[in-house]
């Protein structure tokens, strides 16, 4: 069995020490291939980055057993290189 290697990005959790003005700069994504994983029926999920498309598709196949998976595609230099796929039953805003 081959070991999957990918990184998970989770939203930051607010604590009592988070005081002051919130950041206004948008979150920047690293270059790589992304999938979005969420619980079935949930509105939000987490983005998982892989270094190449093969490992991204392998991770998507593994998560698809118990979660809802959306393949977002390749992100390079702040832009999406491949077209993002819309989840089933949801509309994409233009």
Secondary structure, DSSP 8 states (H G I E B T S, - for coil): ------EEE------TT--S----S-----SEEEEEEE-TT-S--EEEEESSHHHHHHHHHHHTTTSEEEEEEEEETTEESS-----TT-----
